[in-house]
Amino acid sequence: MDNQELQKLVEEISMEYFHKPFRHQATFNARLKTTGGRYLLKSHDIEMNRKYLQQLGIDELVGIIKHELCHYHLHLEGKGYMHRDKDFKLLLDKVGAPRYCSSLPENTTNKKSQNVIMYICNGCHQIYRRKRKMDTKKYVCGICRGKLTLKEG
């Protein structure tokens, strides 16, 4: 899907669910990393994250477009367009738009699968889990001030 097809899709969704035209630009923005899309207050344009279409499909993209169109139409009407506003929440329910977009599969990492470095105190056997290595000559146990050693395995 290119920007022209996205523009056409946004215009169709706007007419079908909101019964109002979308008169601004809808484009894909490759710099979006943590969100599915965004509504720009100054220009009234909508930017979408192409990865949501590629990884989660057209249904997820349509949901994100509906969400951004809720921001768009409420802002232009002078109503509450922010996530916390009642008008926004009611319109989301009315058009069946999600409040938040799903997480991308590539962004969901298992915390336990990350490299965890473990240190153990020689005195009280307290275990310390760290993401980064630390200098065992400089740091000691916070409980008994004993010497720390790197735990293998």
Number of C-alpha atoms within 10 A of each C-alpha: 9 9 15 13 12 19 18 14 14 24 20 16 19 21 12 12 13 17 10 13 14 21 11 13 17 24 19 19 17 11 10 15 13 11 16 26 23 21 20 13 12 6 9 18 18 23 23 25 21 21 19 22 16 12 12 14 12 12 11 19 22 17 21 25 28 24 25 24 27 26 26 22 20 16 17 11 9 8 14 16 22 14 14 9 11 13 16 22 18 12 20 21 11 11 15 13 21 17 15 12 17 13 13 15 10 8 9 8 9 7 8 7 7 9 10 14 16 18 22 19 21 16 13 13 15 15 16 16 12 12 10 9 12 13 10 13 9 8 12 16 20 10 11 13 13 17 18 24 16 16 13 8 5
